[in-house]
Amino acid sequence: MTRSSEWAVEAHGLVKVFGDNRAVDGVDLSVRAGTVYGVLGPNGAGKTTTISMLATLLRPDAGEAFVFGHDIRREQQVVRQLIGVTAQFASVDETLSATENLVIFSRLLGLGRAEAKRKSAELLEEFGLSEAAKRPLKKFSGGMRRRLDLAASLIAQPPLIFLDEPTTGLDPRTRAQMWDTIRRLVSTGSTVLLTTQYLDEADQLADRIAVIDRGRVVAEGTGDELKASVGESSLQLRLTDSADLEDARRAILSVLGVEGVVSPEGSRITAPMRDADAVTDLFVTLREAGIHLSEMSVQKPTLDEVFLTLTGHGAEDQSAGEPGEDTAKNAEKVDA
């Protein structure tokens, strides 16, 4: 059966069971080619297990999935030629230098000796490791090792790249560099499927986000769609003179048709913003009434609020006792 080329990943009803634990319990994903797709969830949610199945490292117990139209069960070798995988923990040789590691990976991927050296130097520069290029990895910090592992996964830029919590252990500056690298990969033709616990990372990078919890996709959409699903944006006004609070509340009720809530410190009013166009009318009304503002902002619901609403806990909470990612790492892998 011919499948649409617009989808990098199509997964339907994926299930993986380890003993009594259903680590993945019927996951559906549709990842459009040329985009960043975020899978957001806490530890133990089933993110890594899902990635492992899509990357042909674990065999699903039920369901089906396709990578650029190729069945992950029946066409494993084809799928593996189309993907790159960066797992949560480094897979580099600590006894070798950074350059030696990258050159070896490059040669294994079919690059010539000169091209392997050129590509290695280019990646070391991009990830800020040039000064440590000749240093043995056993002398690298955790963040430096992580950056090298990421660099190794990008030697041969495949059409689909799985990044499993790629910025874990990185400092803020290096995280920002990694975000830029991900954007560059997509701009040059790759598709990225990214798992993360970090709300800001999903918000910054992903075109669409699947929220996964306890092995199930509990919500899916753009960041704005997910935020809108749990509540309206709110208008926040800080008045120059707190004596105008009651008049301002009456104006908000009259123009916006909603009740404003005065903050505990008594200088700020927050109101649901159901009609953005009416806000201009409110500002005109306040000005005509001589009510002056020192500050104005619009606050959207956050992804953390999305998580709390959908799951009852924050995105970075540990899920003790639930199906965990360690189970997937220790499971029997599909034959290579």
C-alpha positions in Angstrom: 0.0 0.0 0.0 1.4 3.4 -1.0 1.4 5.9 1.9 1.6 9.7 1.7 5.1 11.1 1.6 4.0 14.2 3.6 4.3 12.1 6.8 7.6 11.3 8.4 6.0 9.2 11.1 2.6 7.6 11.2 1.9 5.5 14.3 -1.4 3.9 15.3 -2.2 2.1 18.6 1.4 1.3 19.6 1.6 -0.8 22.7 4.6 -2.1 24.6 4.2 -4.2 27.8 7.0 -5.1 30.3 5.7 -7.7 32.7 2.7 -6.0 34.5 3.5 -2.6 33.1 2.0 -1.2 30.0 4.8 1.3 29.2 3.1 2.4 26.0 -0.6 2.0 25.9 -2.1 2.7 22.5 0.0 5.7 21.2 -1.0 7.5 18.0 1.3 9.9 16.3 1.4 11.7 13.0 4.5 13.7 12.3 4.6 15.9 9.2 7.8 15.8 7.2 10.0 18.9 7.6 8.8 19.9 11.1 9.8 19.6 14.7 7.4 17.3 16.6 7.6 17.4 20.4 6.7 14.5 22.7 6.3 16.1 26.1 6.0 14.1 29.3 7.5 13.4 32.7 9.9 10.6 33.5 8.2 7.2 33.2 5.5 8.5 30.7 6.6 6.2 27.9 8.5 8.7 25.7 11.7 6.7 25.3 9.9 3.4 24.8 7.8 5.0 22.0 11.0 6.3 20.4 12.7 2.9 20.7 9.8 1.3 18.8 9.7 3.8 16.1 13.5 3.5 15.7 13.2 -0.3 15.3 15.1 -0.9 18.6 12.0 -2.5 20.3 9.3 -4.5 18.7 5.8 -3.3 19.4 3.4 -5.7 21.1 0.5 -4.2 19.2 -0.2 -1.4 16.7 1.6 -0.3 13.6 3.9 2.5 12.6 5.5 3.7 9.4 8.6 5.9 8.7 8.3 7.7 5.4 5.8 5.0 4.4 8.0 2.1 5.5 6.7 -0.4 8.0 8.9 -0.5 11.1 8.3 -4.3 11.5 8.7 -5.5 7.9 11.2 -3.0 6.6 13.6 -2.5 9.5 16.7 -2.1 7.4 15.1 0.5 5.1 13.8 2.5 8.2 17.3 2.4 9.8 18.8 4.0 6.7 16.3 6.9 7.0 16.8 7.8 10.7 19.3 9.0 13.2 18.9 8.4 17.0 20.4 10.3 19.9 19.5 8.5 23.2 19.6 10.0 26.7 23.1 8.7 27.5 26.3 9.0 25.7 27.5 6.2 23.4 31.0 7.4 22.8 34.4 5.9 23.7 35.9 7.6 26.7 39.4 6.4 26.0 39.5 8.3 22.7 39.6 12.0 22.0 36.6 13.9 20.7 38.1 14.1 17.2 38.9 10.4 17.2 35.4 9.5 18.2 33.8 11.6 15.5 36.3 10.4 12.8 35.5 6.8 13.7 31.7 7.4 13.5 32.2 9.2 10.2 34.2 6.4 8.7 31.6 3.8 9.8 29.0 5.9 8.0 31.0 5.7 4.8 32.8 9.0 4.7 36.4 9.1 3.3 39.3 9.9 5.6 39.6 13.6 4.5 35.8 14.1 4.6 35.6 12.5 8.0 38.2 14.8 9.4 36.5 17.9 7.9 33.1 16.9 9.2 34.5 16.2 12.6 36.2 19.6 12.9 33.0 21.3 11.6 30.8 19.6 14.3 33.3 20.2 17.1 33.2 23.9 16.2 29.4 24.0 16.1 29.1 22.4 19.5 31.9 24.6 21.1 34.3 21.7 21.6 37.2 22.7 19.3 39.5 23.6 22.2 38.9 20.1 23.7 39.2 18.3 20.4 42.3 16.3 21.4 41.4 15.8 25.0 40.4 12.2 26.2 36.7 11.9 26.9 37.4 10.7 30.4 38.4 14.3 31.2 35.2 15.7 29.7 32.4 17.1 31.9 29.0 15.6 31.7 27.7 18.4 29.5 30.7 18.1 27.2 30.1 14.4 26.7 26.4 15.1 25.9 27.4 17.6 23.3 29.8 15.2 21.6 27.1 12.5 21.6 24.7 14.9 19.9 27.4 15.9 17.4 28.0 12.2 16.5 24.3 11.7 15.7 24.4 14.5 13.2 27.4 13.3 11.1 25.2 12.0 8.4 22.1 14.2 8.4 19.3 11.7 7.9 15.7 12.6 6.8 14.4 11.8 10.3 16.2 12.4 13.6 15.0 11.1 16.9 16.3 13.3 19.8 15.5 11.7 23.2 15.8 14.5 25.8 18.7 16.0 23.9 19.5 18.9 26.3 19.5 16.9 29.6 22.5 18.0 31.5 23.4 20.9 29.4 23.9 24.5 30.6 21.6 27.2 29.4 24.0 28.5 26.8 24.6 25.1 25.3 20.9 24.3 25.4 20.3 27.4 23.3 23.0 26.3 20.9 21.3 23.0 20.5 18.0 24.6 19.8 19.6 26.6 17.0 21.1 23.4 15.6 17.7 21.7 15.6 16.2 24.6 13.8 19.0 24.5 11.3 18.5 20.8 10.7 14.8 21.3 9.9 15.6 24.3 7.7 17.9 22.1 5.6 15.3 19.3 5.1 15.3 17.0 8.1 12.4 16.1 10.4 13.0 16.1 14.1 11.0 14.1 16.7 12.0 15.4 20.0 11.2 14.1 23.5 11.5 16.4 26.4 10.5 17.1 30.0 11.2 20.8 29.5 8.1 22.9 28.9 10.0 25.8 27.4 11.9 23.5 25.0 8.7 22.1 23.6 7.2 25.6 23.4 10.3 27.1 21.7 10.9 24.3 19.1 8.0 22.2 18.3 5.5 22.8 15.5 3.2 20.4 17.2 3.3 18.7 20.6 1.9 15.4 21.9 1.4 15.4 25.7 2.0 11.8 26.9 1.4 10.5 30.4 1.2 6.9 31.7 1.8 5.5 28.2 -1.0 7.4 26.5 -1.3 10.6 24.4 -3.6 12.8 26.5 -3.5 15.8 24.2 -2.0 16.9 20.9 -1.8 20.1 18.9 0.3 23.3 18.6 1.5 25.0 21.7 -1.1 27.7 21.4 -3.9 25.1 20.8 -2.9 23.2 23.9 -2.8 26.4 26.0 -6.2 27.5 24.6 -7.7 24.1 25.6 -7.2 24.8 29.3 -8.3 28.4 29.5 -8.4 31.9 28.0 -5.7 34.4 27.9 -5.9 37.0 30.6 -5.4 40.8 30.5 -3.3 42.2 33.3 -3.4 45.9 34.0 -1.4 47.8 36.6 -2.8 51.2 37.5 -0.8 54.3 38.2 -3.2 55.3 41.0 -4.8 52.5 43.1 -7.6 54.8 44.0 -8.9 54.1 40.4 -9.3 50.4 41.0 -13.1 50.3 41.4 -13.7 52.6 38.4 -11.4 50.4 36.4 -13.2 47.3 37.4 -16.5 48.8 36.4 -15.1 49.8 33.0 -13.8 46.2 32.5 -17.3 44.8 33.3 -19.0 47.3 31.0 -16.7 47.0 28.0 -15.4 43.4 28.2 -18.4 41.9 30.0 -16.2 40.1 32.6 -15.3 40.6 36.2 -11.8 41.9 36.9 -9.9 40.4 39.9 -7.8 42.8 42.0 -4.4 41.4 43.0 -3.6 41.1 46.7 -1.2 44.1 46.6 -4.1 46.1 45.3 -2.5 47.7 42.2 -3.1 45.2 39.5 -6.3 43.9 37.9 -6.6 40.6 35.9 -9.5 39.8 33.6 -10.3 37.0 31.1 -9.7 38.2 27.6 -12.5 36.6 25.6 -12.6 39.3 22.9 -9.2 40.7 21.9 -10.8 43.4 19.7 -12.7 44.8 22.7 -9.5 45.6 24.6 -8.9 48.6 22.4 -12.3 49.9 23.4 -11.4 49.4 27.0 -8.2 51.4 26.7 -10.2 54.3 25.1 -12.8 54.1 28.0 -10.0 54.2 30.6 -8.3 57.1 29.0 -11.5 59.1 28.7 -12.1 58.4 32.4 -8.7 59.7 33.3 -7.5 56.2 34.5 -3.8 55.8 33.8 -1.9 52.6 33.3 1.7 52.0 34.4 1.8 48.5 32.9 -0.2 46.2 30.6 0.3 42.6 29.5 -1.5 39.6 28.1 -0.8 36.3 29.7 -1.5 33.1 27.9 -2.0 29.8 29.8 1.3 28.0 30.2 2.2 24.5 29.1 2.6 23.7 32.8 -1.0 24.6 33.3 -1.8 22.3 30.4 0.0 19.5 32.2 -1.6 20.1 35.5 -5.0 20.2 34.0 -4.6 17.1 31.9 -2.6 14.9 34.3 -2.9 16.3 37.7 0.9 16.9 38.1 3.6 19.0 36.5 5.6 17.9 33.5 8.9 17.5 35.4 7.4 15.4 38.2 8.8 11.9 38.7 6.3 9.1 38.3 7.5 6.6 40.8 6.1 3.1 40.4 4.8 3.7 36.9 6.1 2.1 33.7 9.6 3.7 33.4 12.0 4.4 30.6 14.7 2.2 32.4 12.4 -0.8 31.7 12.7 -0.1 28.0 16.5 0.3 28.1 16.9 -3.1 29.8 14.4 -5.0 27.6 15.4 -7.4 24.9 16.1 -5.4 21.7 15.0 -6.3 18.2 17.8 -8.1 16.3 19.9 -5.8 14.3 
